[in-house]
């Protein structure tokens, strides 16, 4: 597993957690996992990755951890799927 796969996969998992916890009404826990997601997104921006993955990483890095809503949860769920597909595609190559 490469560093890129580790970062992308970890970011994906944390975004899935943020989305799930937000939809269950646990915004405090969701904020904590968003903080973790930001931790993965920052080093990811320094790697040679697809532009859409870079955009996701930049968006996550710029978010306020207290900005948790159902709209952002849906966005994070979509981001999680895109990141997961990217990480799995990297394995296949």
Secondary structure, 3 states (H helix, E strand, C coil): CCHHHHHHHHHHHHHHHHHHHHHCCCHHHHHHHHHHHHHHHHHHCCCCCCHHHHHHHHHHHHCCCCCCCHHHHHHHHHHHHHHHHHHHHHHHC
